[in-house]
Amino acid sequence: MEQGTDGTVEERVRRSLEAVRPFLQADGGDVELVKVREDGFVEVRLTGACVGCPMSRMTLRAGVERRLLRDVPEVCRVEQVTA
């Protein structure tokens, strides 16, 4: 993906994930970046207490994805991977 004035898309995604990470860690969870795809999809892995949590889907959409969409306009969707 293109490079912007404040870093590559991947760098900006990483910074955005760093901003949401403390909220996940406060509940014993975490998020790690797996891949930033050319089509604007970002693949992440939820870890710790987020694994198997019934609220993890909402955390992904209302927390992680919302923040990434706001911070990195090139991102169009966040998907969770488990492997």
Secondary structure, DSSP 4 states (H G I P E B T S, - for coil): --EETTEEHHHHHHHHHHHHHHHHHHTTEEEEEEEE-TTSEEEEEEEETTTT-TTHHHIIIIIIIHHHHHH-TT--EEEE---
